[in-house]
Amino acid sequence: MFRLNRFDQSPVLLESTNSFVLELWMPSMNHGSSPTTVTKVDIGTYLVEQVFFIMPGDWELRWHKMQPETNQILETLTLPVFISDEEFNQSSF
Ligand SMILES: [Cu+2]
């Protein structure tokens, strides 16, 4: 589960009329992973499933705020995440 908060302490709208998409991207190799699914659980809380890091290394979680009618990206919050060999091996079964 992922709660969207801003690191700079700027206020976050309690309710958003936008939809959200989480893109998994590996910048060093210029590829992503299969699309995730995002489901709204509560105001400001979203459940993300189908999150598959297909290899270890440096990834980016690109959290896109979408305009629902046009499906246009309005804003992107990028969070770096490192998947170690150990974590990768533990997650594949
Ligand atoms: Cu890669």
PDB file of the backbone (N, CA, C, O) and the ligand in Angstrom, with CONECT records:
HET     CU  A 101       1
ATOM      1  N   MET A   1       0.849  -1.189   0.000  1.00  0.00           N
ATOM      2  CA  MET A   1       0.000   0.000   0.000  1.00  0.00           C
ATOM      3  C   MET A   1       0.889   1.246   0.000  1.00  0.00           C
ATOM      4  O   MET A   1       1.943   1.257   0.637  1.00  0.00           O
ATOM      5  N   PHE A   2       0.481   2.257  -0.689  1.00  0.00           N
ATOM      6  CA  PHE A   2       1.318   3.438  -0.870  1.00  0.00           C
ATOM      7  C   PHE A   2       0.497   4.680  -0.605  1.00  0.00           C
ATOM      8  O   PHE A   2      -0.506   4.920  -1.279  1.00  0.00           O
ATOM      9  N   ARG A   3       0.914   5.477   0.377  1.00  0.00           N
ATOM     10  CA  ARG A   3       0.199   6.721   0.674  1.00  0.00           C
ATOM     11  C   ARG A   3       0.978   7.875   0.076  1.00  0.00           C
ATOM     12  O   ARG A   3       2.161   8.053   0.367  1.00  0.00           O
ATOM     13  N   LEU A   4       0.318   8.653  -0.756  1.00  0.00           N
ATOM     14  CA  LEU A   4       0.986   9.745  -1.452  1.00  0.00           C
ATOM     15  C   LEU A   4       1.149  10.944  -0.528  1.00  0.00           C
ATOM     16  O   LEU A   4       0.174  11.611  -0.179  1.00  0.00           O
ATOM     17  N   ASN A   5       2.389  11.210  -0.137  1.00  0.00           N
ATOM     18  CA  ASN A   5       2.711  12.384   0.652  1.00  0.00           C
ATOM     19  C   ASN A   5       3.867  13.086  -0.029  1.00  0.00           C
ATOM     20  O   ASN A   5       4.638  12.464  -0.760  1.00  0.00           O
ATOM     21  N   ARG A   6       3.985  14.362   0.208  1.00  0.00           N
ATOM     22  CA  ARG A   6       5.078  15.102  -0.414  1.00  0.00           C
ATOM     23  C   ARG A   6       6.204  15.298   0.590  1.00  0.00           C
ATOM     24  O   ARG A   6       5.971  15.584   1.765  1.00  0.00           O
ATOM     25  N   PHE A   7       7.431  15.139   0.103  1.00  0.00           N
ATOM     26  CA  PHE A   7       8.593  15.255   0.986  1.00  0.00           C
ATOM     27  C   PHE A   7       8.789  16.681   1.456  1.00  0.00           C
ATOM     28  O   PHE A   7       9.314  16.899   2.548  1.00  0.00           O
ATOM     29  N   ASP A   8       8.376  17.669   0.652  1.00  0.00           N
ATOM     30  CA  ASP A   8       8.636  19.065   1.007  1.00  0.00           C
ATOM     31  C   ASP A   8       7.573  19.635   1.940  1.00  0.00           C
ATOM     32  O   ASP A   8       7.539  20.841   2.184  1.00  0.00           O
ATOM     33  N   GLN A   9       6.705  18.770   2.462  1.00  0.00           N
ATOM     34  CA  GLN A   9       5.686  19.176   3.440  1.00  0.00           C
ATOM     35  C   GLN A   9       4.596  20.059   2.842  1.00  0.00           C
ATOM     36  O   GLN A   9       3.769  20.589   3.584  1.00  0.00           O
ATOM     37  N   SER A  10       4.573  20.230   1.515  1.00  0.00           N
ATOM     38  CA  SER A  10       3.505  21.034   0.939  1.00  0.00           C
ATOM     39  C   SER A  10       2.188  20.273   1.062  1.00  0.00           C
ATOM     40  O   SER A  10       2.177  19.042   1.032  1.00  0.00           O
ATOM     41  N   PRO A  11       1.077  20.998   1.201  1.00  0.00           N
ATOM     42  CA  PRO A  11      -0.192  20.316   1.458  1.00  0.00           C
ATOM     43  C   PRO A  11      -0.645  19.459   0.272  1.00  0.00           C
ATOM     44  O   PRO A  11      -0.409  19.801  -0.887  1.00  0.00           O
ATOM     45  N   VAL A  12      -1.284  18.369   0.582  1.00  0.00           N
ATOM     46  CA  VAL A  12      -1.830  17.464  -0.424  1.00  0.00           C
ATOM     47  C   VAL A  12      -3.344  17.543  -0.328  1.00  0.00           C
ATOM     48  O   VAL A  12      -3.903  17.492   0.767  1.00  0.00           O
ATOM     49  N   LEU A  13      -4.005  17.666  -1.463  1.00  0.00           N
ATOM     50  CA  LEU A  13      -5.464  17.688  -1.456  1.00  0.00           C
ATOM     51  C   LEU A  13      -5.990  16.401  -0.840  1.00  0.00           C
ATOM     52  O   LEU A  13      -5.482  15.317  -1.130  1.00  0.00           O
ATOM     53  N   LEU A  14      -7.003  16.515   0.009  1.00  0.00           N
ATOM     54  CA  LEU A  14      -7.551  15.323   0.642  1.00  0.00           C
ATOM     55  C   LEU A  14      -8.248  14.442  -0.376  1.00  0.00           C
ATOM     56  O   LEU A  14      -8.123  13.218  -0.338  1.00  0.00           O
ATOM     57  N   GLU A  15      -8.978  15.063  -1.280  1.00  0.00           N
ATOM     58  CA  GLU A  15      -9.673  14.281  -2.284  1.00  0.00           C
ATOM     59  C   GLU A  15      -9.233  14.774  -3.654  1.00  0.00           C
ATOM     60  O   GLU A  15      -9.146  15.979  -3.889  1.00  0.00           O
ATOM     61  N   SER A  16      -8.959  13.850  -4.547  1.00  0.00           N
ATOM     62  CA  SER A  16      -8.531  14.224  -5.881  1.00  0.00           C
ATOM     63  C   SER A  16      -9.514  13.684  -6.899  1.00  0.00           C
ATOM     64  O   SER A  16      -9.981  12.550  -6.790  1.00  0.00           O
ATOM     65  N   THR A  17      -9.820  14.499  -7.883  1.00  0.00           N
ATOM     66  CA  THR A  17     -10.691  14.018  -8.959  1.00  0.00           C
ATOM     67  C   THR A  17      -9.858  13.372 -10.058  1.00  0.00           C
ATOM     68  O   THR A  17     -10.408  12.850 -11.027  1.00  0.00           O
ATOM     69  N   ASN A  18      -8.536  13.403  -9.914  1.00  0.00           N
ATOM     70  CA  ASN A  18      -7.661  12.807 -10.915  1.00  0.00           C
ATOM     71  C   ASN A  18      -7.483  11.319 -10.642  1.00  0.00           C
ATOM     72  O   ASN A  18      -7.756  10.836  -9.543  1.00  0.00           O
ATOM     73  N   SER A  19      -7.030  10.620 -11.637  1.00  0.00           N
ATOM     74  CA  SER A  19      -6.658   9.227 -11.441  1.00  0.00           C
ATOM     75  C   SER A  19      -5.137   9.131 -11.426  1.00  0.00           C
ATOM     76  O   SER A  19      -4.447  10.075 -11.812  1.00  0.00           O
ATOM     77  N   PHE A  20      -4.629   8.016 -10.991  1.00  0.00           N
ATOM     78  CA  PHE A  20      -3.187   7.866 -10.840  1.00  0.00           C
ATOM     79  C   PHE A  20      -2.698   6.603 -11.526  1.00  0.00           C
ATOM     80  O   PHE A  20      -3.397   5.592 -11.596  1.00  0.00           O
ATOM     81  N   VAL A  21      -1.474   6.694 -12.031  1.00  0.00           N
ATOM     82  CA  VAL A  21      -0.829   5.549 -12.675  1.00  0.00           C
ATOM     83  C   VAL A  21       0.569   5.439 -12.082  1.00  0.00           C
ATOM     84  O   VAL A  21       1.272   6.443 -11.968  1.00  0.00           O
ATOM     85  N   LEU A  22       0.978   4.239 -11.706  1.00  0.00           N
ATOM     86  CA  LEU A  22       2.349   4.027 -11.241  1.00  0.00           C
ATOM     87  C   LEU A  22       3.126   3.299 -12.334  1.00  0.00           C
ATOM     88  O   LEU A  22       2.808   2.172 -12.713  1.00  0.00           O
ATOM     89  N   GLU A  23       4.165   3.992 -12.829  1.00  0.00           N
ATOM     90  CA  GLU A  23       5.037   3.408 -13.846  1.00  0.00           C
ATOM     91  C   GLU A  23       6.341   2.974 -13.180  1.00  0.00           C
ATOM     92  O   GLU A  23       6.936   3.737 -12.419  1.00  0.00           O
ATOM     93  N   LEU A  24       6.782   1.757 -13.465  1.00  0.00           N
ATOM     94  CA  LEU A  24       8.085   1.280 -12.981  1.00  0.00           C
ATOM     95  C   LEU A  24       9.085   1.466 -14.105  1.00  0.00           C
ATOM     96  O   LEU A  24       8.875   0.963 -15.208  1.00  0.00           O
ATOM     97  N   TRP A  25      10.175   2.184 -13.841  1.00  0.00           N
ATOM     98  CA  TRP A  25      11.125   2.498 -14.897  1.00  0.00           C
ATOM     99  C   TRP A  25      12.554   2.266 -14.413  1.00  0.00           C
ATOM    100  O   TRP A  25      12.902   2.608 -13.283  1.00  0.00           O
ATOM    101  N   MET A  26      13.373   1.682 -15.279  1.00  0.00           N
ATOM    102  CA  MET A  26      14.782   1.464 -14.967  1.00  0.00           C
ATOM    103  C   MET A  26      15.593   2.404 -15.861  1.00  0.00           C
ATOM    104  O   MET A  26      15.872   2.069 -17.012  1.00  0.00           O
ATOM    105  N   PRO A  27      15.978   3.589 -15.341  1.00  0.00           N
ATOM    106  CA  PRO A  27      16.583   4.618 -16.196  1.00  0.00           C
ATOM    107  C   PRO A  27      17.923   4.199 -16.791  1.00  0.00           C
ATOM    108  O   PRO A  27      18.228   4.575 -17.923  1.00  0.00           O
ATOM    109  N   SER A  28      18.737   3.426 -16.056  1.00  0.00           N
ATOM    110  CA  SER A  28      20.072   3.068 -16.558  1.00  0.00           C
ATOM    111  C   SER A  28      19.988   2.169 -17.779  1.00  0.00           C
ATOM    112  O   SER A  28      20.918   2.129 -18.585  1.00  0.00           O
ATOM    113  N   MET A  29      18.877   1.442 -17.927  1.00  0.00           N
ATOM    114  CA  MET A  29      18.757   0.506 -19.042  1.00  0.00           C
ATOM    115  C   MET A  29      17.619   0.888 -19.980  1.00  0.00           C
ATOM    116  O   MET A  29      17.344   0.200 -20.963  1.00  0.00           O
ATOM    117  N   ASN A  30      16.961   2.002 -19.655  1.00  0.00           N
ATOM    118  CA  ASN A  30      15.917   2.517 -20.533  1.00  0.00           C
ATOM    119  C   ASN A  30      14.775   1.537 -20.802  1.00  0.00           C
ATOM    120  O   ASN A  30      14.314   1.396 -21.934  1.00  0.00           O
ATOM    121  N   HIS A  31      14.331   0.869 -19.747  1.00  0.00           N
ATOM    122  CA  HIS A  31      13.159   0.004 -19.916  1.00  0.00           C
ATOM    123  C   HIS A  31      12.295   0.068 -18.671  1.00  0.00           C
ATOM    124  O   HIS A  31      12.732   0.506 -17.607  1.00  0.00           O
ATOM    125  N   GLY A  32      11.083  -0.369 -18.829  1.00  0.00           N
ATOM    126  CA  GLY A  32      10.157  -0.398 -17.708  1.00  0.00           C
ATOM    127  C   GLY A  32       9.793  -1.819 -17.355  1.00  0.00           C
ATOM    128  O   GLY A  32      10.518  -2.766 -17.660  1.00  0.00           O
ATOM    129  N   SER A  33       8.645  -1.947 -16.698  1.00  0.00           N
ATOM    130  CA  SER A  33       8.114  -3.258 -16.377  1.00  0.00           C
ATOM    131  C   SER A  33       6.650  -3.234 -16.772  1.00  0.00           C
ATOM    132  O   SER A  33       6.121  -2.190 -17.153  1.00  0.00           O
ATOM    133  N   SER A  34       5.999  -4.380 -16.682  1.00  0.00           N
ATOM    134  CA  SER A  34       4.597  -4.434 -17.106  1.00  0.00           C
ATOM    135  C   SER A  34       3.744  -3.499 -16.263  1.00  0.00           C
ATOM    136  O   SER A  34       4.092  -3.210 -15.118  1.00  0.00           O
ATOM    137  N   PRO A  35       2.638  -3.025 -16.810  1.00  0.00           N
ATOM    138  CA  PRO A  35       1.833  -2.004 -16.108  1.00  0.00           C
ATOM    139  C   PRO A  35       1.313  -2.487 -14.753  1.00  0.00           C
ATOM    140  O   PRO A  35       0.912  -3.641 -14.595  1.00  0.00           O
ATOM    141  N   THR A  36       1.330  -1.588 -13.801  1.00  0.00           N
ATOM    142  CA  THR A  36       0.781  -1.880 -12.479  1.00  0.00           C
ATOM    143  C   THR A  36      -0.707  -1.543 -12.493  1.00  0.00           C
ATOM    144  O   THR A  36      -1.188  -0.893 -13.421  1.00  0.00           O
ATOM    145  N   THR A  37      -1.432  -1.980 -11.476  1.00  0.00           N
ATOM    146  CA  THR A  37      -2.823  -1.552 -11.330  1.00  0.00           C
ATOM    147  C   THR A  37      -2.936  -0.712 -10.059  1.00  0.00           C
ATOM    148  O   THR A  37      -2.339  -1.038  -9.033  1.00  0.00           O
ATOM    149  N   VAL A  38      -3.704   0.366 -10.141  1.00  0.00           N
ATOM    150  CA  VAL A  38      -3.897   1.276  -9.007  1.00  0.00           C
ATOM    151  C   VAL A  38      -5.384   1.331  -8.681  1.00  0.00           C
ATOM    152  O   VAL A  38      -6.212   1.615  -9.546  1.00  0.00           O
ATOM    153  N   THR A  39      -5.709   1.054  -7.423  1.00  0.00           N
ATOM    154  CA  THR A  39      -7.099   1.098  -6.967  1.00  0.00           C
ATOM    155  C   THR A  39      -7.192   2.053  -5.788  1.00  0.00           C
ATOM    156  O   THR A  39      -6.399   1.972  -4.850  1.00  0.00           O
ATOM    157  N   LYS A  40      -8.162   2.957  -5.840  1.00  0.00           N
ATOM    158  CA  LYS A  40      -8.375   3.870  -4.716  1.00  0.00           C
ATOM    159  C   LYS A  40      -9.000   3.099  -3.558  1.00  0.00           C
ATOM    160  O   LYS A  40     -10.026   2.440  -3.729  1.00  0.00           O
ATOM    161  N   VAL A  41      -8.380   3.181  -2.375  1.00  0.00           N
ATOM    162  CA  VAL A  41      -8.870   2.480  -1.182  1.00  0.00           C
ATOM    163  C   VAL A  41      -9.688   3.434  -0.324  1.00  0.00           C
ATOM    164  O   VAL A  41     -10.743   3.079   0.201  1.00  0.00           O
ATOM    165  N   ASP A  42      -9.176   4.652  -0.193  1.00  0.00           N
ATOM    166  CA  ASP A  42      -9.809   5.651   0.659  1.00  0.00           C
ATOM    167  C   ASP A  42      -9.309   7.004   0.158  1.00  0.00           C
ATOM    168  O   ASP A  42      -8.495   7.063  -0.764  1.00  0.00           O
ATOM    169  N   ILE A  43      -9.790   8.085   0.759  1.00  0.00           N
ATOM    170  CA  ILE A  43      -9.318   9.404   0.352  1.00  0.00           C
ATOM    171  C   ILE A  43      -7.813   9.497   0.576  1.00  0.00           C
ATOM    172  O   ILE A  43      -7.339   9.364   1.704  1.00  0.00           O
ATOM    173  N   GLY A  44      -7.076   9.722  -0.485  1.00  0.00           N
ATOM    174  CA  GLY A  44      -5.624   9.876  -0.396  1.00  0.00           C
ATOM    175  C   GLY A  44      -4.856   8.577  -0.277  1.00  0.00           C
ATOM    176  O   GLY A  44      -3.633   8.605  -0.147  1.00  0.00           O
ATOM    177  N   THR A  45      -5.539   7.428  -0.315  1.00  0.00           N
ATOM    178  CA  THR A  45      -4.857   6.147  -0.166  1.00  0.00           C
ATOM    179  C   THR A  45      -5.175   5.248  -1.353  1.00  0.00           C
ATOM    180  O   THR A  45      -6.339   5.039  -1.696  1.00  0.00           O
ATOM    181  N   TYR A  46      -4.141   4.729  -1.964  1.00  0.00           N
ATOM    182  CA  TYR A  46      -4.299   3.905  -3.162  1.00  0.00           C
ATOM    183  C   TYR A  46      -3.554   2.594  -2.981  1.00  0.00           C
ATOM    184  O   TYR A  46      -2.465   2.556  -2.409  1.00  0.00           O
ATOM    185  N   LEU A  47      -4.150   1.529  -3.471  1.00  0.00           N
ATOM    186  CA  LEU A  47      -3.516   0.214  -3.451  1.00  0.00           C
ATOM    187  C   LEU A  47      -2.924  -0.041  -4.830  1.00  0.00           C
ATOM    188  O   LEU A  47      -3.627   0.030  -5.839  1.00  0.00           O
ATOM    189  N   VAL A  48      -1.624  -0.340  -4.869  1.00  0.00           N
ATOM    190  CA  VAL A  48      -0.969  -0.636  -6.138  1.00  0.00           C
ATOM    191  C   VAL A  48      -0.629  -2.124  -6.162  1.00  0.00           C
ATOM    192  O   VAL A  48       0.012  -2.638  -5.246  1.00  0.00           O
ATOM    193  N   GLU A  49      -1.064  -2.804  -7.214  1.00  0.00           N
ATOM    194  CA  GLU A  49      -0.778  -4.229  -7.369  1.00  0.00           C
ATOM    195  C   GLU A  49      -0.077  -4.459  -8.703  1.00  0.00           C
ATOM    196  O   GLU A  49       0.081  -3.542  -9.508  1.00  0.00           O
ATOM    197  N   GLN A  50       0.331  -5.682  -8.914  1.00  0.00           N
ATOM    198  CA  GLN A  50       1.053  -6.055 -10.135  1.00  0.00           C
ATOM    199  C   GLN A  50       2.357  -5.270 -10.263  1.00  0.00           C
ATOM    200  O   GLN A  50       2.711  -4.797 -11.343  1.00  0.00           O
ATOM    201  N   VAL A  51       3.072  -5.141  -9.127  1.00  0.00           N
ATOM    202  CA  VAL A  51       4.350  -4.427  -9.115  1.00  0.00           C
ATOM    203  C   VAL A  51       5.461  -5.464  -9.254  1.00  0.00           C
ATOM    204  O   VAL A  51       5.778  -6.172  -8.299  1.00  0.00           O
ATOM    205  N   PHE A  52       6.044  -5.549 -10.436  1.00  0.00           N
ATOM    206  CA  PHE A  52       7.082  -6.547 -10.691  1.00  0.00           C
ATOM    207  C   PHE A  52       8.378  -5.860 -11.105  1.00  0.00           C
ATOM    208  O   PHE A  52       8.479  -5.303 -12.198  1.00  0.00           O
ATOM    209  N   PHE A  53       9.369  -5.908 -10.212  1.00  0.00           N
ATOM    210  CA  PHE A  53      10.718  -5.455 -10.579  1.00  0.00           C
ATOM    211  C   PHE A  53      11.380  -6.653 -11.242  1.00  0.00           C
ATOM    212  O   PHE A  53      11.720  -7.627 -10.571  1.00  0.00           O
ATOM    213  N   ILE A  54      11.561  -6.587 -12.542  1.00  0.00           N
ATOM    214  CA  ILE A  54      11.983  -7.774 -13.289  1.00  0.00           C
ATOM    215  C   ILE A  54      13.482  -8.059 -13.176  1.00  0.00           C
ATOM    216  O   ILE A  54      13.950  -9.100 -13.638  1.00  0.00           O
ATOM    217  N   MET A  55      14.237  -7.139 -12.563  1.00  0.00           N
ATOM    218  CA  MET A  55      15.661  -7.375 -12.330  1.00  0.00           C
ATOM    219  C   MET A  55      16.144  -6.479 -11.198  1.00  0.00           C
ATOM    220  O   MET A  55      15.515  -5.462 -10.904  1.00  0.00           O
ATOM    221  N   PRO A  56      17.269  -6.848 -10.550  1.00  0.00           N
ATOM    222  CA  PRO A  56      17.798  -5.979  -9.491  1.00  0.00           C
ATOM    223  C   PRO A  56      18.431  -4.720 -10.078  1.00  0.00           C
ATOM    224  O   PRO A  56      18.748  -4.672 -11.267  1.00  0.00           O
ATOM    225  N   GLY A  57      18.611  -3.707  -9.238  1.00  0.00           N
ATOM    226  CA  GLY A  57      19.261  -2.465  -9.674  1.00  0.00           C
ATOM    227  C   GLY A  57      18.461  -1.237  -9.282  1.00  0.00           C
ATOM    228  O   GLY A  57      17.571  -1.297  -8.433  1.00  0.00           O
ATOM    229  N   ASP A  58      18.797  -0.118  -9.919  1.00  0.00           N
ATOM    230  CA  ASP A  58      18.140   1.159  -9.634  1.00  0.00           C
ATOM    231  C   ASP A  58      16.878   1.310 -10.469  1.00  0.00           C
ATOM    232  O   ASP A  58      16.913   1.229 -11.696  1.00  0.00           O
ATOM    233  N   TRP A  59      15.774   1.529  -9.788  1.00  0.00           N
ATOM    234  CA  TRP A  59      14.481   1.732 -10.445  1.00  0.00           C
ATOM    235  C   TRP A  59      13.920   3.083 -10.034  1.00  0.00           C
ATOM    236  O   TRP A  59      14.357   3.688  -9.055  1.00  0.00           O
ATOM    237  N   GLU A  60      12.952   3.537 -10.799  1.00  0.00           N
ATOM    238  CA  GLU A  60      12.184   4.719 -10.414  1.00  0.00           C
ATOM    239  C   GLU A  60      10.714   4.340 -10.327  1.00  0.00           C
ATOM    240  O   GLU A  60      10.176   3.650 -11.193  1.00  0.00           O
ATOM    241  N   LEU A  61      10.079   4.810  -9.259  1.00  0.00           N
ATOM    242  CA  LEU A  61       8.622   4.731  -9.169  1.00  0.00           C
ATOM    243  C   LEU A  61       8.116   6.066  -9.691  1.00  0.00           C
ATOM    244  O   LEU A  61       8.285   7.094  -9.036  1.00  0.00           O
ATOM    245  N   ARG A  62       7.498   6.056 -10.859  1.00  0.00           N
ATOM    246  CA  ARG A  62       6.984   7.302 -11.443  1.00  0.00           C
ATOM    247  C   ARG A  62       5.474   7.336 -11.245  1.00  0.00           C
ATOM    248  O   ARG A  62       4.716   6.624 -11.905  1.00  0.00           O
ATOM    249  N   TRP A  63       5.073   8.179 -10.324  1.00  0.00           N
ATOM    250  CA  TRP A  63       3.678   8.280  -9.913  1.00  0.00           C
ATOM    251  C   TRP A  63       3.046   9.411 -10.717  1.00  0.00           C
ATOM    252  O   TRP A  63       3.295  10.586 -10.446  1.00  0.00           O
ATOM    253  N   HIS A  64       2.229   9.054 -11.706  1.00  0.00           N
ATOM    254  CA  HIS A  64       1.645  10.052 -12.591  1.00  0.00           C
ATOM    255  C   HIS A  64       0.231  10.422 -12.152  1.00  0.00           C
ATOM    256  O   HIS A  64      -0.611   9.557 -11.911  1.00  0.00           O
ATOM    257  N   LYS A  65      -0.003  11.711 -12.057  1.00  0.00           N
ATOM    258  CA  LYS A  65      -1.368  12.217 -11.851  1.00  0.00           C
ATOM    259  C   LYS A  65      -1.965  12.450 -13.227  1.00  0.00           C
ATOM    260  O   LYS A  65      -1.403  13.195 -14.030  1.00  0.00           O
ATOM    261  N   MET A  66      -3.098  11.820 -13.507  1.00  0.00           N
ATOM    262  CA  MET A  66      -3.688  11.825 -14.845  1.00  0.00           C
ATOM    263  C   MET A  66      -4.960  12.657 -14.891  1.00  0.00           C
ATOM    264  O   MET A  66      -5.716  12.732 -13.923  1.00  0.00           O
ATOM    265  N   GLN A  67      -5.172  13.275 -16.035  1.00  0.00           N
ATOM    266  CA  GLN A  67      -6.441  13.932 -16.331  1.00  0.00           C
ATOM    267  C   GLN A  67      -7.381  12.821 -16.821  1.00  0.00           C
ATOM    268  O   GLN A  67      -7.148  12.252 -17.887  1.00  0.00           O
ATOM    269  N   PRO A  68      -8.436  12.504 -16.062  1.00  0.00           N
ATOM    270  CA  PRO A  68      -9.230  11.311 -16.381  1.00  0.00           C
ATOM    271  C   PRO A  68      -9.862  11.320 -17.786  1.00  0.00           C
ATOM    272  O   PRO A  68      -9.913  10.281 -18.445  1.00  0.00           O
ATOM    273  N   GLU A  69     -10.338  12.479 -18.241  1.00  0.00           N
ATOM    274  CA  GLU A  69     -11.032  12.508 -19.541  1.00  0.00           C
ATOM    275  C   GLU A  69     -10.063  12.312 -20.711  1.00  0.00           C
ATOM    276  O   GLU A  69     -10.354  11.563 -21.644  1.00  0.00           O
ATOM    277  N   THR A  70      -8.916  12.985 -20.657  1.00  0.00           N
ATOM    278  CA  THR A  70      -7.994  12.958 -21.792  1.00  0.00           C
ATOM    279  C   THR A  70      -6.863  11.952 -21.621  1.00  0.00           C
ATOM    280  O   THR A  70      -6.113  11.683 -22.559  1.00  0.00           O
ATOM    281  N   ASN A  71      -6.745  11.385 -20.390  1.00  0.00           N
ATOM    282  CA  ASN A  71      -5.660  10.458 -20.084  1.00  0.00           C
ATOM    283  C   ASN A  71      -4.277  11.104 -20.257  1.00  0.00           C
ATOM    284  O   ASN A  71      -3.300  10.437 -20.594  1.00  0.00           O
ATOM    285  N   GLN A  72      -4.226  12.403 -20.019  1.00  0.00           N
ATOM    286  CA  GLN A  72      -2.984  13.158 -20.164  1.00  0.00           C
ATOM    287  C   GLN A  72      -2.290  13.240 -18.799  1.00  0.00           C
ATOM    288  O   GLN A  72      -2.955  13.395 -17.774  1.00  0.00           O
ATOM    289  N   ILE A  73      -0.956  13.138 -18.782  1.00  0.00           N
ATOM    290  CA  ILE A  73      -0.207  13.248 -17.531  1.00  0.00           C
ATOM    291  C   ILE A  73      -0.142  14.716 -17.122  1.00  0.00           C
ATOM    292  O   ILE A  73       0.335  15.559 -17.882  1.00  0.00           O
ATOM    293  N   LEU A  74      -0.628  15.020 -15.910  1.00  0.00           N
ATOM    294  CA  LEU A  74      -0.635  16.391 -15.410  1.00  0.00           C
ATOM    295  C   LEU A  74       0.607  16.691 -14.581  1.00  0.00           C
ATOM    296  O   LEU A  74       1.121  17.810 -14.604  1.00  0.00           O
ATOM    297  N   GLU A  75       1.082  15.699 -13.856  1.00  0.00           N
ATOM    298  CA  GLU A  75       2.186  15.903 -12.923  1.00  0.00           C
ATOM    299  C   GLU A  75       2.793  14.544 -12.638  1.00  0.00           C
ATOM    300  O   GLU A  75       2.083  13.539 -12.598  1.00  0.00           O
ATOM    301  N   THR A  76       4.111  14.505 -12.438  1.00  0.00           N
ATOM    302  CA  THR A  76       4.767  13.234 -12.110  1.00  0.00           C
ATOM    303  C   THR A  76       5.647  13.409 -10.886  1.00  0.00           C
ATOM    304  O   THR A  76       6.441  14.346 -10.807  1.00  0.00           O
ATOM    305  N   LEU A  77       5.502  12.505  -9.938  1.00  0.00           N
ATOM    306  CA  LEU A  77       6.366  12.450  -8.762  1.00  0.00           C
ATOM    307  C   LEU A  77       7.250  11.220  -8.938  1.00  0.00           C
ATOM    308  O   LEU A  77       6.746  10.105  -9.068  1.00  0.00           O
ATOM    309  N   THR A  78       8.570  11.422  -8.944  1.00  0.00           N
ATOM    310  CA  THR A  78       9.492  10.308  -9.172  1.00  0.00           C
ATOM    311  C   THR A  78      10.223   9.953  -7.886  1.00  0.00           C
ATOM    312  O   THR A  78      10.858  10.807  -7.267  1.00  0.00           O
ATOM    313  N   LEU A  79      10.130   8.695  -7.489  1.00  0.00           N
ATOM    314  CA  LEU A  79      10.801   8.217  -6.288  1.00  0.00           C
ATOM    315  C   LEU A  79      11.805   7.144  -6.679  1.00  0.00           C
ATOM    316  O   LEU A  79      11.425   6.135  -7.273  1.00  0.00           O
ATOM    317  N   PRO A  80      13.097   7.343  -6.355  1.00  0.00           N
ATOM    318  CA  PRO A  80      14.083   6.315  -6.673  1.00  0.00           C
ATOM    319  C   PRO A  80      13.978   5.149  -5.690  1.00  0.00           C
ATOM    320  O   PRO A  80      13.698   5.345  -4.507  1.00  0.00           O
ATOM    321  N   VAL A  81      14.203   3.954  -6.188  1.00  0.00           N
ATOM    322  CA  VAL A  81      14.213   2.780  -5.307  1.00  0.00           C
ATOM    323  C   VAL A  81      15.286   1.820  -5.818  1.00  0.00           C
ATOM    324  O   VAL A  81      15.416   1.598  -7.021  1.00  0.00           O
ATOM    325  N   PHE A  82      16.052   1.254  -4.881  1.00  0.00           N
ATOM    326  CA  PHE A  82      17.110   0.315  -5.252  1.00  0.00           C
ATOM    327  C   PHE A  82      16.689  -1.090  -4.838  1.00  0.00           C
ATOM    328  O   PHE A  82      16.367  -1.337  -3.676  1.00  0.00           O
ATOM    329  N   ILE A  83      16.695  -2.003  -5.802  1.00  0.00           N
ATOM    330  CA  ILE A  83      16.380  -3.411  -5.520  1.00  0.00           C
ATOM    331  C   ILE A  83      17.712  -4.174  -5.542  1.00  0.00           C
ATOM    332  O   ILE A  83      18.345  -4.315  -6.588  1.00  0.00           O
ATOM    333  N   SER A  84      18.120  -4.659  -4.372  1.00  0.00           N
ATOM    334  CA  SER A  84      19.401  -5.379  -4.291  1.00  0.00           C
ATOM    335  C   SER A  84      19.238  -6.788  -4.859  1.00  0.00           C
ATOM    336  O   SER A  84      18.120  -7.270  -5.040  1.00  0.00           O
ATOM    337  N   ASP A  85      20.363  -7.437  -5.135  1.00  0.00           N
ATOM    338  CA  ASP A  85      20.328  -8.831  -5.605  1.00  0.00           C
ATOM    339  C   ASP A  85      19.571  -9.707  -4.607  1.00  0.00           C
ATOM    340  O   ASP A  85      18.776 -10.567  -4.986  1.00  0.00           O
ATOM    341  N   GLU A  86      19.842  -9.466  -3.322  1.00  0.00           N
ATOM    342  CA  GLU A  86      19.208 -10.253  -2.256  1.00  0.00           C
ATOM    343  C   GLU A  86      17.684 -10.095  -2.283  1.00  0.00           C
ATOM    344  O   GLU A  86      16.942 -11.076  -2.232  1.00  0.00           O
ATOM    345  N   GLU A  87      17.237  -8.835  -2.364  1.00  0.00           N
ATOM    346  CA  GLU A  87      15.796  -8.584  -2.390  1.00  0.00           C
ATOM    347  C   GLU A  87      15.166  -9.202  -3.639  1.00  0.00           C
ATOM    348  O   GLU A  87      14.067  -9.754  -3.590  1.00  0.00           O
ATOM    349  N   PHE A  88      15.878  -9.097  -4.745  1.00  0.00           N
ATOM    350  CA  PHE A  88      15.360  -9.637  -5.994  1.00  0.00           C
ATOM    351  C   PHE A  88      15.212 -11.150  -5.898  1.00  0.00           C
ATOM    352  O   PHE A  88      14.201 -11.704  -6.331  1.00  0.00           O
ATOM    353  N   ASN A  89      16.210 -11.817  -5.334  1.00  0.00           N
ATOM    354  CA  ASN A  89      16.164 -13.277  -5.208  1.00  0.00           C
ATOM    355  C   ASN A  89      15.066 -13.732  -4.266  1.00  0.00           C
ATOM    356  O   ASN A  89      14.437 -14.768  -4.482  1.00  0.00           O
ATOM    357  N   GLN A  90      14.837 -12.937  -3.200  1.00  0.00           N
ATOM    358  CA  GLN A  90      13.785 -13.297  -2.246  1.00  0.00           C
ATOM    359  C   GLN A  90      12.404 -13.140  -2.855  1.00  0.00           C
ATOM    360  O   GLN A  90      11.475 -13.862  -2.493  1.00  0.00           O
ATOM    361  N   SER A  91      12.265 -12.188  -3.789  1.00  0.00           N
ATOM    362  CA  SER A  91      10.930 -11.911  -4.312  1.00  0.00           C
ATOM    363  C   SER A  91      10.556 -12.836  -5.458  1.00  0.00           C
ATOM    364  O   SER A  91       9.383 -12.904  -5.825  1.00  0.00           O
ATOM    365  N   SER A  92      11.519 -13.551  -6.036  1.00  0.00           N
ATOM    366  CA  SER A  92      11.146 -14.443  -7.127  1.00  0.00           C
ATOM    367  C   SER A  92      10.988 -15.863  -6.603  1.00  0.00           C
ATOM    368  O   SER A  92      11.903 -16.428  -6.004  1.00  0.00           O
ATOM    369  N   PHE A  93       9.821 -16.422  -6.839  1.00  0.00           N
ATOM    370  CA  PHE A  93       9.565 -17.796  -6.408  1.00  0.00           C
ATOM    371  C   PHE A  93       8.725 -18.508  -7.429  1.00  0.00           C
ATOM    372  O   PHE A  93       8.399 -19.681  -7.251  1.00  0.00           O
TER     373      PHE A  93
HETATM  374 CU    CU A 101      17.165  -3.390 -16.461  1.00  0.00          CU2+
END
